[in-house]
Amino acid sequence: MARFHPVYIRRSDGKLEIVSRAGKLRETNEPTTDQLDQKPNRDGVSDYYRQVTPDEMKHLDWRRKLGGMLARELRLQDTAVMLVDFPENYRLYEHVKRTDKDGKTEVKTKMHAGGGNDRQDAYLYGHPLGRRKRFRSPADFFPHLLWLATDETGDHDNCGCKVCSPEDLEGIVPGAKAAKPASRPESVAKSPAAQDMMRQSSTQSLQQRAASAPKSTSPRPNPLPAATRAEQRDDQVYNMYVYRLGEVVWFRKDAAWGLGLVLSRWKSDSRSSYTVQPLSNPPGGPHERYSIAVTRSNDNEMRPWLAWSVPQYTHPGLNNMSDPMTFENADWDGMRQGRYGAGGDMNVDGSILAAKGVDASYTPLHPIRTVPSPSNSSATEIDYTALYLGAEKVWLGDPIRLSTGTDVVILHSIVEPQPPTSSSIYLTGDTYTLVTIAHANPDLPTPAAASANPHLSPRLTQDLAERNSRSVSTHRRASYWKLTTPNTRITLDRVKGRWYEASLLLPILQSEEAYEALARRGEISEVGSWMNGRGDASNANRDARLPRLVKADVRYADRRAAFGRSMPAEARVDGESAASPPPARPTQGHGGHMGSALVDPALIDPALAGSSDGTNNANEGLEIDPHFDTAQDALDLPTGANDQMDSIQVNGAGGGGAGIEEFMDLDNMPGFGHDYGSQSQGYYG
C-alpha cells in the first residue's frame, strides 16, 4: 500500500446536536432513535442505521476519495493525500436493511452493492442544519469540504454544496419544488368572505413588495456565436464525434496504447471512425521507421489526451533530469546507445516527448477580421474562429473548462493582438456554473431545457437532458447552467481544456456497466472534474524531488509545425493546408551529445521494421495495467460497491472501472493520476 500524506481539516462547522426549529428542543445530529434500533421485526427484517468506525473500509474509502478530490482541486499533482478523519463532529452512518430467516440472511438481489444485505448505503451527518441535511456520497460532501478547507471567512453563503446553496426558483422555473404553505384554520378555509379578504390582502402585499423591490440586476447572456464552418457545425452536435480533427489522443494498439494525432474522421451509419497517425521519435537507426496511420472505428478504442496522466519514460535516466529533454533537443543517439538506461523503447519515449511538447503549444485558426486595438490606436487585433490549445481544438461557441472549479466559459471570441506574443492572446465569453435544484414533477421541463437556453451550446443542454432524466426520476433533482459572469476575459493559462459531455465520455472512461450504475442512482457528475488540465503533463512524470516546471505557451503558425518530426512529413490533418516542412533538427543533442540526421522513411526497407534489438518497434505501445484506468472509476462507483472491487476490471477495448483499492495503490505514482504504463516495467503517470 502506498504512503499517503495525512491531511487535517482544521476548521469545521459540524454539530453533534442542534436546536429544532419547531419546538426549540435539542436533538442529536444523527439518525433517530428508532432508526438506530437494530431489532428485526416479526418478518425478520432489520432496517436500521449504524455508525461506521474509522478503521472500517467504508470509512477509509470515503477519506481516500475526499483526499484525492482535494488534491486534484488544489492541484497537489505530486502528492497522494488522505483525510486523517472527517471534520470535527461529522460522522459516517450506514443504512443497513437485511432479511433473516431461520438464522440465515436472505439475499433478495444477488448483484446488489450491499453484498448480502438488501441495502447498505452510507451517509455523512454533522451539517449544522440537522439530520435531514446529510451528505450521500464523497462527491456530495466534497464542495462543503473544499469550502471548509479554503474559505477563511466561514460564511456559508460562500459554500457551493447542495445543502448550503439551495436554489428556490418556484414561480420562475416550471417544476421547481417550493415549500408547502402552512395549513389554515378550518373555519377560515371554509369561509368565502375570508378567502376573498385574504386574497385581496395577499395581492396588495405582493404589489407593494414588487413596487419597492430593486430592479433586477441579473446578468444577461450573449447570443451563441453562429457556426460558420462545416467542421465547426459537426463539433457542436451532441453525440456526433467525441474526438476532433487535429487533436492528440490515446489509441489502442492491440493490447497496448499509443499516442497519435487525429488526421481524419467520418460517420458510417451511427458509428464514428478516425484515422490516427502514431507519434514517435524521428527514425535514425538502421531498423527504424515511422508507423503508418491506423483506423479506429470505435470511440472506446481511444481516449482524450487529458483523460490520463503521462507515464514515466521507459529510459530510466530521462525521469531524473532537473533540466528535462524536449522533443526538439532529445539525445536520440544517446538513447540508442544506452546512455539513459537499458531496455527503453524509443518509440514510446518519442511519443511522450512529442505529446508533451504539443500540450504546451497553441495555434489560432481561421481568421475572421482584423480590427483596431481598443487599447492602442496604432495596433491591431485579429479575431479567430478556432484555436488549437495544447492537445485539443476549440471553436467559438464551445464550452471550455477553467483551471479552478467546475465552471465553464462559452467561448465568444479568440483575440490576438499584433504582433503576437505568448502572453497577448486572450479569450472572452460568458461564465456559467452548474446549479442543482429540486424538481418535483418529471413531466414538466427542467430549467436546462434547450428551448430556455438558446445562448448555450446544444451539447451542454442535451447532456444535461440525459443526466436530468435520471436524477429527476431518482432524487427529484435537476441541474442547469446558471450564468454568473458575462463577458469574461481570460488568458490561456486559466484554461484547463475543452468541456466534454459526461453522458458520452464517462461510459468510455469507465465502462457501460459502471456508467449505468451511476445513472440508475441519478448521480452522473461532471466528467471534467476528474480529467487533467492542459499543462499538467509538464510535471506529471517527474520525480517529486525535482524542481517544478513552469507551464509554457508556445505559438505555432500551423498545426503541423507543432508536431515537428514526430510523424512523417506528408502527414496532415484533413481539411487543412499542406503540411508545413518539419523544423530542422538541432545538430546538438541534449547534454552536448551530437544528434543524428533524419532518415527519409521512404529509404527504409519495410522488412527491417521492428528489429529484434528492441530499440524501436513501430508496433510497440503503452500497455495499460488492468488494475488502472481513470480516476473517475474510483470516485464514482456505487456506494457500498467496495466489497466487490476485485471483480471490477478493465475488459477489452471498452476500458473499465478500477476499484478504490487498486486505484489508490500508488507506491510508484508521484501524483494523483492514472496508471497505464508497461505492465512489465511499471510506468506510472
C-alpha angles and dihedrals in degrees: 000000000000124000115254127201107238115237123200120198100218098191125056137173092192119137128200090200137011139195110253116235095225106051101013086238126141118248131180116254095235139075114310123266090256091051091052092053107108097189114122120236123239091279091057093252116143113196112173149124125244132185115252112226123225093249094057120102095239091054089048092048093053092050093047093049092048091047091051093049091047091052090049095049094045090044095240088159099169100040130085106208137181132186112252087212140335117279112286115291094012112123133185119229129185123216107217126187121176140154120227121196125175090351093305131103112247111220109210098175112037096194096043115133089233091073108216094000129086088234136356112178127163127221131184115224128192108084109139091238090070144247095320090062097065125147118244102200142004089261089052092052098039098085088054091047091050090051091051091050099045113023109083094185095068089218110152089207087072093057117098099198121122092252099049097039110041116164118226105200100154109147092018103060120037111240097021108142117238130191115270114255117249114266116259126227110271094239094053094046092055097047113093091197091052090048091053091049092049092047092050092046091048092050092050091048092052092048092051092049092047091052093049096041117102117252115269114268096186111149116253121224124234119238117270110259112250118245110247101180131059093233090050091052090051091051091053093057117097113242094004100114130350094197128047136219112271095019126131112237141173110243133186116255104189103290093347137061130239139187120245149155122252105237101172142354139191143173125247107186101311096331123102120219128192138192109219126191110209117230121228145147116291108270111254107142123083093255100040131108139156117268115249120243116270134207123232118189100182126069088214090066090065139052133195113259090243094053092080134034119244114263126230119272118268090229101075094209092063091063096061103051116121087200100042126208122253126207091256096054100029116141097232094168090052090054091049090051094049098248090139099044136296127274097033124146113228092195091058096042091045091054092049093050091047094048093048089052092051090048088063094049137088135188125185114220139205106007115225105188145339115232136175114271112255090216099042121035092199094053134068139214131213122217116211136198099217143010135209101218111184110305094345141071123223130188134200105277093033122126112236130195122240125224092248129046126348099285119127133210120217102223113236103162142014108201129184121184115219129277090034123233131177091254099043105069115092140175131220131199147122119290119224133185127203112247127188122207139172113272112183103178117061090192093064122078118258122233087256092067113134092233089061094046111050088148092065130079112261087235090065096047096044093047090053091045089060094044094044092051087064100040095046093053092045107034104009088241132127134187131213138175110257121200111237107162125015122202095022114180116209137174124224094259089066094057116096095184142283121313121255130201110252090207090060105032102040093065087055098045092045117013136275089258095052091046092050089051089056092044093052088054091047091236107123104150131194107286093208092070090070099042127090124254131237108277096024089108091069092080103014096102098033126106109262090234093062122090114274115250121231116240110253133210112205118180120218124190092226139004096255092059092058091064097049112178096342088106138021117297092239094055113110140160115263113259096018128105122274114296118274114243110267111257116260112270114246111255090217118067127207115294094015097296116138117248125224128239122259114261116219104244089218088067094054117097106236089215089068094057117118098024120200093244089082096226097120126358115171090210094057119103146160111295118214120224103230090226090070137052119134137345091243090066092067096039102047105039114128115275109264094023092110092093089064100045095119090066094055109091140152105267122192125310094329095076116219147212124289120210123245091250092056095038094052095046091107103158094136098025116103096191146027101277145090138298122229106140132120111309090217097052103028106234112187134191 
